Amino acid sequence: MNKKIVGVLAIQGDFQAHRLMISRIGIETREVRTAGDLAGVTHLIIPGGESTTIRKIAKANGLWNKIAAFKGPVMGTCMGSILMAKHLDSLPEETLGMIDMKIHRNAYGRQINSFSADGKVKFIDDPFEMIFIRAPKIMDVGKGVEPIAWLGDEITGVLAGNRVAITFHPELSESAEVHRFFTELE
């Protein structure tokens, strides 16, 4: 296989923490701000941030359609999972429509309601620290969408082919296992 290069959407949000996590597992990373930055990228991370801002800037600079057409593995965390969803149960906003799931924005409340809790990730034996910051909730999943993370009985992460959507911030935990799992997707 060719060398892996993980692009991290770096328009706004916590992209630097994702780059550090990917570097910890020994894989090259690159910031993606324009369509040209995607050249050579094998995996793409859409980090947390503010979806309206990301959408506006990515559309203005031609990156939005390139992300939507990206064939390699994509992982969206927090806001990234909102952009990857086919359905939103809140304001009608355009998404990338990558995963057949329904998601609710800011489901846990405002910034002041942010929290951390131990949850379960399918491929990790120990409890996993999940950090929720103005986080969305996955309300429903369609065919071919496999839950891979839970907080109690709530789904907090899904896998659909080579697409991963996580409603929490794995880049802020101590463990690189979610990122390692993502980089092993083809």
C-alpha positions as CSV (number, residue, x, y, z in Angstrom):
1,M,0.0,0.0,0.0
2,N,1.1,3.6,-0.6
3,K,2.2,5.8,2.2
4,K,-0.6,7.1,4.4
5,I,-1.1,10.8,4.8
6,V,-3.9,12.0,7.0
7,G,-5.3,15.4,6.1
8,V,-7.0,17.3,8.9
9,L,-9.5,20.0,7.8
10,A,-7.9,23.1,9.3
11,I,-10.4,25.9,8.5
12,Q,-11.5,26.2,12.2
13,G,-11.8,24.0,15.2
14,D,-9.5,21.7,17.1
15,F,-7.5,20.4,14.1
16,Q,-4.1,20.7,15.9
17,A,-5.0,18.1,18.6
18,H,-5.9,15.6,15.8
19,R,-2.6,16.2,14.1
20,L,-0.8,15.6,17.4
21,M,-2.7,12.3,17.9
22,I,-1.9,11.1,14.4
23,S,1.7,12.0,14.8
24,R,1.8,9.9,18.1
25,I,1.0,6.8,16.0
26,G,3.7,7.6,13.5
27,I,1.7,8.7,10.5
28,E,2.2,11.9,8.5
29,T,-0.4,14.6,8.7
30,R,-1.2,17.7,6.7
31,E,-3.5,20.6,7.3
32,V,-6.2,20.9,4.7
33,R,-7.6,24.4,4.0
34,T,-8.0,24.4,0.2
35,A,-8.9,21.8,-2.5
36,G,-5.2,21.6,-3.5
37,D,-4.3,20.6,0.0
38,L,-6.2,17.3,-0.5
39,A,-3.6,16.1,-3.2
40,G,-1.9,13.0,-1.9
41,V,-4.1,12.7,1.2
42,T,-5.2,9.1,1.9
43,H,-7.4,9.7,5.0
44,L,-9.3,12.9,6.0
45,I,-10.4,14.1,9.5
46,I,-13.2,16.7,9.9
47,P,-12.7,18.0,13.4
48,G,-15.0,19.7,15.9
49,G,-15.7,23.3,15.4
50,E,-18.6,25.4,14.1
51,S,-20.5,23.8,11.2
52,T,-21.8,27.0,9.6
53,T,-18.3,28.6,9.5
54,I,-16.7,25.4,8.1
55,R,-19.5,25.1,5.4
56,K,-19.3,28.7,4.3
57,I,-15.5,28.8,4.0
58,A,-15.2,25.3,2.3
59,K,-17.9,26.3,-0.2
60,A,-16.3,29.6,-0.9
61,N,-12.8,28.1,-1.6
62,G,-14.0,25.1,-3.6
63,L,-13.2,22.5,-0.9
64,W,-16.8,21.5,0.0
65,N,-17.4,19.4,-3.2
66,K,-13.9,17.9,-3.0
67,I,-14.6,16.7,0.5
68,A,-17.9,15.3,-0.5
69,A,-16.2,13.4,-3.4
70,F,-13.3,12.2,-1.3
71,K,-13.0,8.4,-1.7
72,G,-10.6,7.6,1.1
73,P,-11.5,7.0,4.8
74,V,-13.1,10.0,6.5
75,M,-13.6,10.6,10.2
76,G,-15.7,13.3,11.6
77,T,-15.7,14.2,15.3
78,C,-18.3,16.3,17.0
79,M,-19.2,18.9,14.4
80,G,-17.6,16.7,11.8
81,S,-20.2,14.1,12.5
82,I,-22.9,16.7,11.9
83,L,-21.5,17.5,8.5
84,M,-21.2,13.8,7.6
85,A,-24.8,13.0,8.5
86,K,-27.5,12.6,5.8
87,H,-30.2,13.9,8.1
88,L,-30.3,16.7,10.8
89,D,-33.3,17.0,13.1
90,S,-32.7,20.6,13.7
91,L,-32.2,23.5,11.3
92,P,-32.2,22.5,7.7
93,E,-28.6,22.8,6.7
94,E,-26.7,21.3,3.8
95,T,-24.4,18.4,4.9
96,L,-21.9,16.2,3.0
97,G,-24.4,13.3,3.4
98,M,-21.7,10.6,3.9
99,I,-23.5,8.5,6.5
100,D,-27.1,7.5,6.7
101,M,-27.8,8.7,10.2
102,K,-30.0,11.4,11.8
103,I,-28.2,13.7,14.2
104,H,-29.2,16.5,16.6
105,R,-26.9,19.5,16.9
106,N,-25.9,20.7,20.4
107,A,-28.0,18.0,22.0
108,Y,-26.3,18.2,25.4
109,G,-26.7,22.0,25.7
110,R,-24.4,25.0,25.6
111,Q,-20.7,25.2,26.2
112,I,-21.2,25.4,29.9
113,N,-22.9,21.9,29.7
114,S,-19.8,20.3,28.3
115,F,-18.7,17.1,30.2
116,S,-16.4,14.1,30.2
117,A,-17.6,10.5,30.9
118,D,-16.3,7.0,30.4
119,G,-18.0,5.2,27.5
120,K,-17.5,2.0,25.5
121,V,-15.7,1.7,22.2
122,K,-16.2,-1.6,20.3
123,F,-12.5,-2.2,19.6
124,I,-11.1,-1.0,23.0
125,D,-11.3,-3.3,26.0
126,D,-11.1,-0.6,28.7
127,P,-13.6,2.3,29.3
128,F,-12.8,5.2,27.0
129,E,-12.9,8.8,28.1
130,M,-15.4,10.7,26.0
131,I,-15.3,14.4,26.0
132,F,-18.5,16.2,24.9
133,I,-18.3,19.9,24.0
134,R,-21.6,21.3,22.7
135,A,-21.9,17.8,21.3
136,P,-24.5,16.4,18.9
137,K,-26.4,13.1,19.4
138,I,-26.9,10.4,16.9
139,M,-30.7,9.9,16.9
140,D,-31.0,7.1,14.4
141,V,-28.9,5.1,11.9
142,G,-29.8,3.5,8.6
143,K,-28.9,0.2,7.0
144,G,-25.2,-0.4,6.7
145,V,-24.3,1.9,9.6
146,E,-22.7,0.0,12.5
147,P,-22.6,1.5,16.0
148,I,-19.0,1.4,17.4
149,A,-19.2,3.6,20.5
150,W,-21.7,4.2,23.3
151,L,-22.3,6.3,26.4
152,G,-24.6,4.1,28.3
153,D,-27.2,3.1,25.7
154,E,-26.7,6.2,23.5
155,I,-24.7,5.7,20.3
156,T,-21.7,8.0,20.2
157,G,-19.9,6.6,17.2
158,V,-20.7,4.8,14.0
159,L,-18.9,3.1,11.1
160,A,-20.3,3.0,7.6
161,G,-17.8,1.5,5.1
162,N,-14.7,3.7,5.5
163,R,-16.6,6.5,7.1
164,V,-16.4,7.1,10.9
165,A,-18.5,9.6,12.8
166,I,-17.9,10.3,16.5
167,T,-19.9,12.7,18.6
168,F,-17.2,13.2,21.2
169,H,-13.6,14.5,21.0
170,P,-11.2,11.5,20.9
171,E,-8.3,13.8,20.2
172,L,-8.6,15.2,23.7
173,S,-8.4,11.9,25.4
174,E,-5.1,10.2,26.5
175,S,-5.7,7.2,24.1
176,A,-4.8,7.2,20.4
177,E,-6.8,4.0,19.7
178,V,-9.7,5.7,17.9
179,H,-7.2,7.4,15.6
180,R,-5.3,4.2,15.1
181,F,-8.5,2.4,14.2
182,F,-9.3,5.1,11.6
183,T,-5.9,5.1,10.0
184,E,-6.2,1.3,9.5
185,L,-9.3,1.7,7.3
186,E,-8.9,1.5,3.6
